[in-house]
Amino acid sequence: MADPLEELREAARAALAPVQGEVAVPGLAEPVEVLRDRWGIPYLSASSLEDLWFAQGYVQTSERLFQIELALRAAAGRLSEWFSDLSLPSDRFARTVGFGRIGAREAERWSDASVAMMRRFVDGAREFVTSAPAPPLEYAMLATAPALPEDLGSWAAAFAYLAWGLSGNWDRELLRMRLAETKGPHAVATFLPPLPPDPPELASASLAGRLLDGLPRSAGQGSNGWVVSGSRTASRAPLLANDPHLLVQQPQPWFEIHLRAPGYEARGVAFAFAPGIVAGTTAHHAWGITNVSGDVQDLYVERLNEDGSAAAFDGGWEPLEVRSERIEVRGGAPVDLEVRETRHGPLLDAIPVGSRSSEFVPLEGTFALRWTATDGLIEPACLIDIVRAGSFDAFREALRGVSCPGQNVLYADVEGTIGLQCTGLYPLRRSGDGAGPVAGWTSEHEWDGFVPYGELPWSRDPGPGFLVAANNRIHDEDYPHLIGIDVHVPLRARRIAERLRAEDAVTPETCAAIQVDTVSLAARRLLPHLLGAAVASDRARDALERFGTWDGDLSADSREAAVYQAWLGAIARVVFGAEEDPETFAAYIAAREAFVCSALPEMLESEDPPPVGGTWPALLGSVLEEGLDRLEQELGPDPSGWRWGAVHRARFAHPLARLPGLEALFVAAEHEVGGDEQTVLQSGVDGRLGFEATVVPSWRQVVDLSNLDATMAVISTGQSGNPASPHWNDQAPLWAAGELRACPFTRPAVEAAAEHRLVLVPG
C-alpha cells in the first residue's frame, strides 16, 4: 500500500525548478547567470536592470510561488476562494481596511522607474508560472492552479498588508478605552504606565543629527540593529549587525539573494513578492532595518445620522462613501460586504487579536481608522537608489521613498561612516497625542500633514562610537515632534549597548554572540522584589533559594527561567483580576511587555499595596505556588527536569501543517528557544496562549566593512518553500544553535562557493 506522505513528497519533488544547465525564458533580452551556493542562495548576474528584475521575479517565484500568491490573496481579501469560510473573517477585514484599494492608489503614485521595476519583476514571476515543471504541492492539495495577477495594484497591496503588521497603536487605543470603562481611569496608568524619561546619561542628544549620540531609549518587539565605528572594532573598520524579528512562519519571510547588473550590486534579503534588496550589503556600504514603532494610526469615534448614511463634522453632515464588496467562498455562496468610509477612513466592525492576528472579535461602536499607508508605502525604485548611494547623505536622500512602515535604517560604509535615519510618515495632530480614540465629528483632531522628512531623527558618527536601534524611541524629551507614545521599554537596546560598551575591540564574533544574548534586564529588576515573597512550602522555598543566585539569564536550559515565567503569568492573572474580566485581560496580556517590564516593576517599587488588596509578600508567595503547579502539570513533578526551553519552543510550520497527518511534511523545524520579548534574542509569546514563541529573529546578519567576503548571516529555516527541496530547512540547525554562515560577496569568492550554475537564456 502506497505511503500517502511519500506520494506527496514525490509531487513536491516534481515541482522543483532546475538549478543547473540552461533554461529558455521568454521575456529576457540577454542571458542571466544564476549561481547557487550550498545553501541555495542565488547570485544573479544580468546585463541590464530590466533583465535583473525579470530574473529576480522568475527565481523567487521558482522557490516561493505559493507563499507569494498567498500574500497577494491575503492582501486582496481573497483567501476564502481557497480556504472557504475558515478565512472569511480575514477577508472581511482585508476588504474593510482596504489593502487592495490602498495598493491600487499606490501603484498609480509610483514613479516611472518604480513601475518599470515592478512590471519586469511581475512579468518574470508570471513567466515562471507558465513554464514551471509542475505546480507546487499546495496547489494539488487545494485542487487549484496558480494564478498570479498581472496588475501592479494587486502587488502593491501586498506592501500595504506587510505594513499593517508593523504599523500603529490603534489596538492599544482601544485597550486604554476598555481599561478605563471596565476598571476606571486609574487602571490605564496602572497597567499601561507611560515610560519615564531615561536619566541624563542614558538620553540621546537634543535634535536632528545629534538625537542618537547617547544610549538608546525605548525598545519594542520588532528588530535589533546596531553599527559600531572603526574606532571601537578590532578591524578598525565599521561593523553592522541586524536581526529583524517577525512571526514564526514557514516559508520564512525573507528571500536571501545577490543581485548584480551594470551600475548595481547588492546582497541581502528581499520580500518574496517584490524586487530589490531590503537590507544587506553593497561594495560600499551595509544597511539594516528596525521598526520605528511610531504611531501612524488613529481611531475616530464617528456620529452617524439615523440611517447611517452620513457622519457629523463641524456642525454639518458628510455623506459616507459606501462600497460593495463580494467575497467568493469556496463551496459556498458568495458573501456581500458593505464597506463604509468617513473622511477619516473605513468604519471597522471587527478587530484582530493576539500576535498572530488570525482571530477576530466584533468591535462595538462606530470607529473609523486613519492610517498613513493611504498616503504612501514603499517606493520600489528607492531600493535602487539605496544601493547606488555613494555617501551617507545620498543614502539618507534615497530613504525618502520609505513612507509606511516607517523604519530606522542603520548604515555603515567602507570609508568609516556610521549613521542612522528614521523614515516614515508621522502625523502632525491638531490636538492630542494619539493615546486613544478621538471625536471624529469635529476638526479639532484632524491631521495637518506629517513631520517633515528633514526633521526626522538621524545621526552620523556619534561620540560613543556606536548606534543601537531596537525599536527604541530615538529622541529625547526635547524633540519637537510626536513620533509616538506607545514606544516599548528600552531593555533590548540597553542590553546591546551594555555589551558593546564592555568591549574594547568589537569583532564580528562579538556581534554574533550579542544577537543570541538571553539575559533579561526585566528579570534583574524584578528579582529583588520577588525574593521577598512569603512562602510556606518546601518547593517554594527551594525556588526562592535558587533565585537568590540566578543572574536573570533566560537560557533555554534554565530551571529558574521556567519558574520565573510561570510565576509572572500567575501574578498577572491575580493582579489584573482576570477571572472578573477575562476578555479585557486577554486583550491586555496578549502582549506581555507592558505588564512584565513596566506595570509590575512600578507596582512593586511603589509603597502601594497590590491592586487586589493584601500585601505583596503574601500575594507573591501564593501565586508562586500556582506557577509551580502549572510547571508540574506541563513538565512533571521533578523540578530537576524543568527547563524554560521545554515549554518555550518555536515551531516553523507551513499553513497546511494544520491538516492531520501532514506535520512530518510541513513542519520545517521545531526548536527549544531561550529569551522572551525583551531579551536581545527576542522570542516573544502570545500571553493568552501559553509559552510557545510566536516572534523570533527571522534573519541575522553581521557585516565587517573591512572584508565583505567575511559577511555572515542565517535565516530561520531555509530558502525554499518546497518541502522536497534540500533548502526547505537546511539552515534551521544553524539558526537554533545561534550560528551564522559565510556570505561571500566578491565575484571570485562567489564563484568559489558556487555549487550550481543555471543560465536563463532568451526564449
C-alpha atoms as one frame of an Amber mdcrd trajectory, in Angstrom:
protein
   0.000   0.000   0.000   1.389   3.384  -1.025   2.588   5.780   1.649   0.457
   8.956   1.306   3.262  11.145   2.635   5.711   9.697   0.139   3.259  10.353
  -2.667   3.034  13.954  -1.538   6.810  14.230  -1.371   7.038  12.886  -4.906
   4.546  15.507  -6.070   6.647  18.149  -4.309   9.816  16.877  -5.993   8.124
  17.170  -9.387   7.691  20.904  -8.758  11.376  21.587  -8.045  12.781  24.071
 -10.526  16.092  23.286 -12.249  19.252  24.792 -10.718  21.742  23.531 -13.291
  22.097  23.885 -17.039  20.258  26.204 -19.362  16.603  27.217 -19.455  14.927
  29.242 -22.189  12.835  32.032 -20.691  10.666  34.218 -22.926  10.862  37.851
 -21.882  14.613  38.171 -21.377  16.700  40.351 -23.665  20.059  38.797 -22.700
  21.157  35.716 -20.714  21.144  35.880 -16.908  23.523  33.716 -14.900  22.269
  32.185 -11.636  24.908  30.694  -9.341  23.837  28.947  -6.135  25.924  28.057
  -3.093  25.450  25.072  -0.779  22.567  26.858   0.955  20.710  27.564  -2.267
  21.371  31.320  -2.116  21.145  32.562  -5.717  23.607  35.020  -7.271  22.037
  36.707 -10.307  24.237  38.428 -12.864  22.424  40.285 -15.662  23.366  42.660
 -18.473  20.706  45.216 -17.526  18.481  46.173 -14.642  15.455  45.276 -16.746
  16.645  41.682 -17.092  17.781  41.600 -13.455  14.307  42.417 -12.091  12.694
  39.958 -14.503  15.094  37.218 -13.427  14.601  38.051  -9.746  10.863  37.622
 -10.168  11.415  34.349 -12.006  13.879  32.915  -9.454  11.991  33.967  -6.323
   8.761  32.574  -7.707  10.513  29.298  -8.528  11.152  28.881  -4.798   8.188
  30.682  -3.222   5.241  30.642  -5.647   2.622  29.513  -3.150   3.861  31.949
  -0.496   3.699  34.826  -2.989   0.172  34.047  -4.120  -0.936  33.522  -0.516
   0.331  37.012   0.377  -1.376  38.565  -2.640  -4.651  36.835  -1.809  -4.468
  37.847   1.844  -3.969  41.471   0.802  -6.817  41.307  -1.692  -9.208  39.595
   0.733  -9.443  36.507  -1.488  -8.314  33.708   0.809 -11.828  32.272   1.041
 -11.603  31.262  -2.604  -9.083  28.704  -1.362  -9.976  28.038   2.264 -13.754
  28.514   2.296 -15.329  30.193   5.309 -12.292  29.451   7.510 -10.669  32.591
   6.154 -13.810  34.682   5.796 -13.039  36.900   8.845  -9.593  37.667   7.405
 -11.074  38.515   4.023 -13.733  40.748   5.546 -11.072  42.632   7.484  -8.790
  42.998   4.458 -11.659  44.343   2.360 -12.774  46.709   5.129  -9.332  48.212
   5.772  -8.852  48.221   2.031  -5.385  46.840   1.380  -6.418  46.342  -2.244
  -7.662  49.916  -2.629  -4.517  51.262  -0.983  -2.427  49.172  -3.363  -4.289
  50.418  -6.425  -3.747  54.051  -5.397  -0.121  53.366  -4.537   0.630  51.841
  -7.947  -0.836  54.949  -9.576   1.518  57.126  -7.479   4.639  55.150  -8.314
   7.335  56.824 -10.370   8.093  55.595 -13.868  11.201  53.873 -12.505   9.166
  52.027  -9.878   6.525  50.977 -12.388   9.211  49.661 -14.742  10.944  47.807
 -11.908   7.757  46.164 -10.638   6.485  45.429 -14.141   9.581  43.436 -15.006
   9.513  41.565 -11.685   5.844  40.649 -12.097   6.411  39.555 -15.700   9.268
  37.331 -14.566   7.152  35.827 -11.792   4.276  35.135 -14.147   6.629  33.653
 -16.724   7.834  31.082 -14.213   4.224  30.051 -13.573   3.835  29.480 -17.305
   6.975  27.366 -17.625   7.078  25.636 -14.217   7.753  21.873 -14.360   4.704
  21.330 -12.149   2.663  23.437  -9.734   3.851  23.421  -6.127   2.348  20.705
  -3.961  -0.037  23.070  -2.192  -1.993  23.682  -5.383  -2.609  19.978  -5.924
  -3.773  19.619  -2.326  -6.141  22.569  -2.748  -7.248  21.337  -6.183  -6.489
  24.683  -7.764  -3.936  26.232 -10.114  -1.505  29.132  -9.685  -2.894  32.498
 -10.756  -0.616  35.478 -10.157  -2.326  38.776 -11.040  -0.943  40.958 -13.788
  -1.996  44.369 -12.466   0.576  46.150 -10.323  -2.027  47.360  -7.840  -2.502
  43.810  -6.578   1.223  43.556  -5.889   1.329  46.986  -4.257  -1.456  45.773
  -1.951   0.996  43.229  -0.562   3.156  46.148   0.601   0.092  47.519   2.429
  -0.608  44.139   4.004   3.007  43.951   5.160   2.827  47.494   6.539  -0.254
  46.646   8.596   1.695  44.298  10.835   4.320  46.977  11.507   2.041  49.974
  11.990   0.436  51.996  14.679  -1.144  51.645  18.081  -4.837  51.521  17.274
  -5.316  48.314  19.264  -3.610  49.974  22.250  -6.028  52.896  21.860  -8.968
  50.511  22.215  -7.345  48.769  25.168  -6.925  52.070  27.000 -10.559  52.852
  26.412 -11.676  49.441  27.631  -9.494  49.590  30.738 -10.971  52.963  31.637
 -14.511  51.688  31.087 -14.151  48.410  32.997 -11.666  49.279  35.738 -11.753
  53.040  35.939  -9.420  55.763  34.627  -6.741  54.884  37.191  -6.314  51.450
  35.607  -4.826  52.938  32.441  -1.944  54.493  34.364  -1.549  51.344  36.465
  -1.456  48.736  33.733  -0.198  50.834  30.803   2.119  53.296  32.546   3.934
  55.816  30.374   7.644  55.260  30.193   9.627  57.765  32.261  12.490  59.673
  30.634  15.853  57.992  30.846  18.352  59.596  33.226  20.609  62.183  31.559
  23.479  59.782  30.994  21.167  57.491  29.007  19.381  60.105  26.952  20.177
  60.922  23.372  21.097  64.424  22.289  18.522  67.074  21.517  17.655  67.423
  17.858  18.107  66.068  14.337  21.574  64.710  13.673  22.566  64.571  17.361
  19.496  62.664  18.515  21.213  59.325  18.904  24.565  60.211  20.393  23.805
  58.552  23.739  22.362  55.254  24.825  19.146  54.222  23.098  15.789  54.599
  24.714  12.578  52.629  24.477  12.581  49.364  22.587   9.972  47.116  21.051
   9.227  43.678  19.757  10.372  44.113  16.193  14.102  44.011  15.476  17.621
  44.667  16.673  20.255  46.582  14.777  23.498  48.311  15.592  26.542  49.801
  13.933  29.950  50.199  15.539  32.572  52.719  14.434  36.025  51.525  13.438
  37.381  53.328  16.497  35.814  50.549  18.597  36.390  47.470  16.388  39.251
  45.022  16.055  39.445  45.516  12.279  39.388  49.352  12.603  36.502  49.319
  10.114  32.814  49.636  10.988  30.641  46.660  11.887  26.905  46.322  11.265
  24.574  43.773  12.867  20.865  43.310  12.181  18.245  40.722  13.099  14.652
  41.587  12.133  12.050  39.908  14.364   8.921  38.599  12.670   6.252  35.991
  13.261   7.337  32.371  13.362   6.314  31.035   9.960   7.231  28.714   7.117
   8.235  29.543   4.455  10.192  32.130   6.355   9.513  35.754   5.395  12.766
  36.711   3.667  14.327  35.571   0.417  18.109  35.921   0.521  19.660  36.830
  -2.815  22.651  38.503  -4.516  21.835  40.806  -7.442  24.275  42.244  -9.986
  23.856  44.335 -13.148  25.831  47.252 -14.612  25.703  50.076 -12.058  24.030
  47.954  -9.390  25.149  45.223  -6.977  23.808  44.174  -3.576  23.449  41.080
  -1.465  20.874  40.696   1.287  17.230  39.870   1.793  14.197  40.686  -0.315
  10.458  40.438   0.120   9.385  37.287  -1.696   6.799  39.286  -3.673   8.959
  42.271  -4.688  12.198  43.229  -6.452  15.328  44.725  -4.937  17.179  44.247
  -1.652  15.510  45.500   1.533  18.529  45.141   3.834  22.030  43.955   3.084
  25.398  44.881   1.658  26.954  46.620  -1.332  30.632  47.048  -2.172  30.434
  50.478  -0.500  28.067  50.140   2.463  25.852  47.875   4.526  22.460  48.685
   5.990  19.931  47.143   8.344  16.379  47.924   9.429  14.303  48.035  12.601
  10.703  49.113  13.025  10.244  52.645  14.363   7.163  51.693  16.439   5.713
  55.114  15.691   2.039  55.980  15.946   0.749  56.076  12.380  -2.876  55.089
  13.004  -5.673  56.919  14.800  -9.200  55.820  15.642 -12.018  58.342  15.335
 -15.367  57.883  17.063 -17.966  58.882  14.493 -21.540  60.157  14.929 -23.802
  58.943  12.145 -27.268  60.127  11.204 -30.309  57.916  11.767 -29.971  55.854
   8.599 -26.170  55.635   8.843 -25.602  57.398   5.537 -23.683  60.431   6.785
 -21.219  61.398   9.522 -21.329  64.572  11.580 -18.466  67.008  11.084 -18.154
  70.580  12.322 -21.908  71.127  12.572 -22.820  69.525   9.258 -23.298  66.095
   7.734 -20.880  64.486   5.290 -22.166  61.567   3.196 -20.335  58.305   3.770
 -18.566  56.658   0.906 -20.212  53.254   0.534 -18.659  50.432  -1.416 -19.962
  46.926  -2.053 -17.516  44.037  -1.899 -18.285  40.469  -2.930 -16.179  37.727
  -1.359 -16.214  34.444  -3.219 -16.309  31.485  -0.830 -15.150  28.060  -1.909
 -18.012  25.565  -1.779 -20.484  28.157  -0.591 -22.473  31.193  -1.560 -20.591
  34.449  -2.039 -20.668  36.933   0.821 -21.601  40.521   0.118 -19.938  43.117
   2.303 -20.784  46.791   2.582 -17.771  48.927   3.456 -18.481  52.441   4.689
 -15.923  55.216   4.983 -15.895  58.638   6.567 -13.382  61.378   5.832 -11.070
  59.602   8.283 -11.198  56.141   6.775 -13.135  52.873   6.864 -15.562  52.034
   9.670 -14.294  48.921  11.422 -16.657  46.195  12.609 -14.090  43.674  13.917
 -10.523  43.668  15.159  -7.746  41.061  15.049  -6.423  39.934  18.425  -3.203
  38.271  19.518   0.235  38.272  17.985  -0.760  36.161  15.010  -3.829  38.304
  14.184  -5.710  35.226  12.986  -8.631  35.629  15.395 -11.169  38.426  15.061
 -13.648  39.773  17.567 -16.564  42.149  16.940 -15.912  45.815  17.595 -18.694
  47.653  19.374 -19.084  51.291  18.484 -18.535  53.389  15.376 -14.816  53.744
  14.787 -13.075  54.992  11.650  -9.416  54.219  11.023  -6.966  56.831   9.727
  -3.680  55.282   8.575  -0.625  56.808   6.943  -0.448  53.927   4.457  -3.147
  55.703   2.478  -0.570  58.452   1.882   2.308  56.238   0.802   4.016  52.877
   1.282   7.428  51.977  -0.162   8.550  53.404  -3.486  10.170  50.337  -5.116
  12.774  52.371  -7.016  14.156  53.775  -3.765  15.714  50.328  -3.252  17.839
  51.047  -6.338  18.908  54.437  -5.020  19.751  52.959  -1.593  22.179  50.555
  -3.267  23.711  53.166  -5.563  24.291  55.748  -2.827  27.940  56.738  -2.605
  27.692  58.597   0.689  25.575  58.730   3.811  23.946  61.931   2.559  22.907
  60.211  -0.684  21.733  57.211   1.320  19.544  59.417   3.516  18.071  61.069
   0.438  17.200  57.682  -1.075  15.280  56.730   2.063  12.666  59.405   1.413
  10.843  56.693  -0.530  10.076  54.710   2.637   6.750  56.082   3.908   4.995
  53.162   5.609   6.009  51.134   7.501   8.493  53.598   8.985  11.905  52.074
   9.613  15.035  53.058  11.467  17.731  52.355   8.899  21.272  51.762  10.165
  24.248  52.447   7.901  27.993  51.753   7.794  30.383  52.225   4.877  33.934
  51.335   3.838  35.033  54.936   4.372  34.306  54.599   8.095  30.998  56.449
   8.407  28.235  55.041  10.584  24.752  56.517  10.797  21.034  56.085  11.248
  17.988  57.621   9.591  14.416  57.391  10.835  11.954  57.067   7.953   8.186
  57.151   7.591   5.176  59.436   7.825   4.164  60.645  11.313   1.024  62.778
  11.688   1.038  66.363  12.866  -2.111  66.271  15.019  -4.003  69.468  15.775
  -4.512  68.196  19.304  -3.933  65.088  21.344  -1.182  62.506  21.353  -2.849
  59.534  19.693  -3.277  57.710  23.002  -6.942  56.860  22.492  -9.908  57.252
  20.156 -10.901  60.857  19.489 -14.020  62.644  18.330 -14.480  62.439  14.589
 -17.319  64.970  14.457 -15.034  67.962  14.980 -11.981  69.232  13.126 -10.131
  69.529  16.431  -8.350  66.208  15.924  -7.524  66.374  12.223  -4.056  65.759
  10.802  -2.207  68.726   9.343   0.326  66.865   7.264   3.319  64.930   8.531
   6.628  65.543  10.262   8.950  66.887   7.530  11.488  64.296   6.419  14.359
  66.649   7.162  13.207  66.883  10.776  13.030  63.135  11.423  15.681  61.820
  13.834  19.027  60.877  12.321  22.624  60.536  13.417  26.091  60.373  11.889
  29.310  59.232  13.646  28.120  59.726  17.262  30.610  60.305  20.060  30.202
  56.924  21.808  31.215  55.179  18.574  28.072  53.090  18.111  24.368  53.375
  17.375  21.664  50.971  18.513  18.107  50.752  17.165  15.986  48.048  18.747
  12.572  49.575  18.003  13.534  52.178  20.579  12.418  55.768  20.871  15.300
  57.519  19.188  14.880  61.001  20.520  14.983  62.736  23.864  12.345  64.818
  25.610  13.367  67.987  23.746  12.450  66.610  20.311   9.726  68.921  18.958
   7.565  66.336  17.183   5.490  63.341  18.235   6.640  60.077  16.679   4.511
  58.015  19.059   3.800  57.455  22.743   3.385  53.684  22.634   7.065  53.008
  22.418   8.429  49.958  24.182  10.673  49.542  27.158  14.381  50.020  26.354
  15.651  46.720  27.669  16.891  45.055  24.470  18.542  48.266  23.354  20.151
  48.827  26.745  21.476  45.279  26.923  23.068  45.629  23.471  24.643  48.936
  24.485  25.824  47.412  27.771  27.632  44.626  25.960  29.132  46.913  23.323
  30.485  49.259  25.968  32.162  46.320  27.697  34.305  45.591  24.610  37.494
  47.448  23.747  37.708  45.872  20.296  34.380  44.639  18.943  34.577  41.764
  16.467  32.008  40.070  14.220  32.012  37.221  16.718  31.143  39.705  19.464
  28.138  40.889  17.468  27.024  37.343  16.695  27.160  36.494  20.403  25.151
  39.591  21.328  22.431  38.603  18.851  21.695  35.454  20.880  22.036  37.030
  24.345  19.232  35.834  26.665  19.880  37.943  29.776  16.683  39.670  30.912
  17.111  43.143  32.375  13.441  42.944  33.354  14.168  39.853  35.461  17.123
  41.572  37.095  14.887  44.499  38.044  12.114  42.273  39.437  14.253  39.747
  41.303  14.892  41.765  44.499  11.142  42.157  44.947  10.272  38.565  44.052
  12.761  37.344  46.646  10.602  38.997  49.309   7.745  36.571  48.700   6.308
  34.928  51.815   6.448  31.196  51.068   5.331  28.213  53.102   6.104  25.052
  51.121   9.465  23.362  50.689   9.259  23.566  46.894   8.604  27.326  47.019
  11.480  27.841  49.459  13.735  25.854  47.119  12.657  28.009  44.185  13.413
  31.232  46.077  16.789  29.896  47.147  17.712  29.211  43.546  16.531  32.688
  42.538  18.999  34.099  45.043  21.927  33.076  42.823  20.213  33.473  39.432
  21.574  36.150  37.092  18.395  36.659  35.079  19.564  34.611  32.096  16.529
  33.156  30.298  18.531  30.413  28.604  16.586  27.500  27.191  18.100  25.081
  29.718  17.376  27.251  32.776  15.071  25.933  35.512  14.911  29.369  37.089
  13.735  30.909  33.820  10.860  28.413  33.637   9.762  29.145  37.196  10.118
  32.905  36.625   7.895  32.843  33.543   5.222  30.662  35.159   5.304  32.912
  38.229   4.852  36.044  36.104   1.818  34.535  34.404   0.199  33.761  37.760
   0.991  37.237  39.122  -0.590  38.883  36.075  -3.814  36.906  36.346  -4.273
  37.697  40.037  -3.164  41.344  39.994  -5.305  42.166  36.964  -8.344  40.260
  38.196  -8.545  38.011  35.159 -11.441  35.948  36.482 -13.652  39.021  36.837
 -12.901  40.325  33.330 -11.318  37.593  31.188 -11.892  39.406  27.887 -10.080
  42.573  28.887  -7.314  40.535  30.491  -6.848  38.525  27.290  -6.546  41.720
  25.269  -4.082  43.121  27.786  -1.822  40.116  28.292  -1.550  39.074  24.618
   1.474  41.384  24.511   3.093  40.795  27.896   5.696  43.525  27.716   3.630
  46.277  29.345   2.948  44.180  32.443   6.314  42.470  32.847   8.558  45.399
  32.022   6.580  48.435  33.199   3.417  47.848  35.217   4.630  45.134  37.590
   8.012  46.671  38.438   6.388  50.043  39.098   3.805  48.421  41.367   6.488
  46.560  43.307   8.702  49.621  43.617   5.891  51.803  44.942   4.691  51.758
  48.542   1.144  50.931  47.482  -0.444  47.528  48.202  -1.458  45.268  45.305
  -4.498  46.484  43.316  -6.440  43.478  44.626  -5.585  44.194  48.277  -3.437
  42.394  50.821   0.338  42.599  50.836   2.870  41.970  48.128   4.833  39.285
  50.049   1.664  37.293  50.665   0.397  37.668  47.110   3.741  36.772  45.551
   4.053  33.709  47.762   0.586  32.381  46.974   0.884  32.852  43.216   4.338
  31.261  43.214   2.559  28.091  44.259   0.220  28.498  41.274   3.184  28.872
  38.931   4.828  25.764  40.350   1.562  23.849  39.953   1.491  24.837  36.293
   5.023  23.598  35.697   4.228  20.312  37.429   1.265  19.844  35.107   3.314
  20.599  31.995   6.730  19.141  32.883   6.135  16.633  35.664   6.695  16.690
  39.416  10.517  16.551  39.386  11.865  20.150  39.263  15.286  18.924  38.153
  13.745  18.285  34.729  12.195  21.704  34.368  13.720  23.894  31.634  12.477
  27.079  30.017  13.053  25.628  26.552  10.851  22.623  27.337   7.778  24.877
  27.350   9.149  27.700  25.194   9.520  26.417  21.654   9.454  27.885  18.157
   7.539  25.774  15.635   8.109  26.687  11.993   5.030  25.227  10.344   3.596
  25.725   6.870  -0.099  26.754   6.891  -1.037  23.268   5.629   0.637  21.655
   8.653  -2.715  22.155  10.372  -4.094  19.239   8.356  -3.997  15.998  10.389
  -1.165  13.653   9.467   0.847  16.163   7.472   3.079  17.509  10.237   6.030
  15.377   9.117   5.870  17.003   5.700   5.015  20.600   6.508   6.698  21.337
   9.847  10.133  22.569   8.835  11.633  22.779  12.328  10.793  22.960  15.999
  13.334  24.259  18.492  13.634  24.997  22.149  14.482  28.691  22.466  15.674
  30.945  25.250  14.824  34.555  25.906  11.481  36.342  25.778  10.021  39.620
  24.488  12.725  41.855  25.922  15.911  39.854  25.611  18.206  40.525  22.686
  17.379  37.019  21.480  13.770  38.021  21.044  11.293  35.159  21.385   8.014
  36.771  22.284   4.874  34.859  23.161   1.155  35.483  22.909   0.375  35.734
  26.615  -3.107  34.303  26.110  -1.855  31.070  24.609   0.964  29.836  26.809
   4.693  29.852  26.266   5.110  28.993  22.564   7.367  31.518  20.841   5.466
  33.490  18.221   8.008  36.206  17.277  11.684  35.402  16.661  14.684  36.655
  14.663  13.869  35.868  11.034  17.359  36.672   9.698  20.652  37.506  11.346
  23.412  39.407   9.581  26.845  40.630  10.726  28.979  42.668   8.316  32.629
  43.682   8.758  33.245  46.523   6.313  36.949  45.630   6.233  36.186  42.349
   4.438  32.805  41.911   2.781  33.582  38.287   1.958  33.561  37.641   5.711
  29.927  38.736   5.982  27.889  36.232   7.998  24.161  35.562   8.085  21.483
  32.945   8.668  17.746  32.687   8.036  15.450  30.772  10.340  14.720  27.712
   8.171  15.776  27.730   4.529  15.499  29.401   1.157  12.888  27.165  -0.425
   9.171  26.930   0.132   9.128  23.390  -1.280   9.327  20.646   1.397  11.147
  18.394  -1.094  13.970  20.879  -1.532  17.272  20.357   0.307  16.921  24.044
   1.232  13.496  23.731   2.894  15.054  23.800   6.365  18.819  23.312   5.988
  19.682  26.498   7.923  17.428  25.642  10.872  20.168  23.841  12.870  22.483
  26.850  12.485  19.743  29.252  13.496  18.825  27.187  16.563  22.459  26.948
  17.645  22.984  30.705  17.301  25.485  30.210  14.488  25.988  32.090  11.222
  27.253  31.026   7.801  29.563  32.742   5.335  28.089  35.106   2.740  30.740
  35.728   0.062  30.387  38.999  -1.802  33.167  39.474  -4.379  32.943  37.614
  -7.671  35.914  35.293  -7.001  34.524  34.354  -3.590  31.052  33.784  -5.019
  32.445  31.538  -7.764  34.474  29.581  -5.226  31.350  28.956  -3.151  29.059
  28.115  -6.082  27.798  24.533  -6.378  25.265  25.043  -9.182  25.159  27.189
 -12.308  21.959  27.906 -14.212  21.740  30.196 -17.231  18.411  31.760 -18.147
  18.503  32.498 -21.875  16.034  34.439 -24.008  13.345  32.048 -25.216
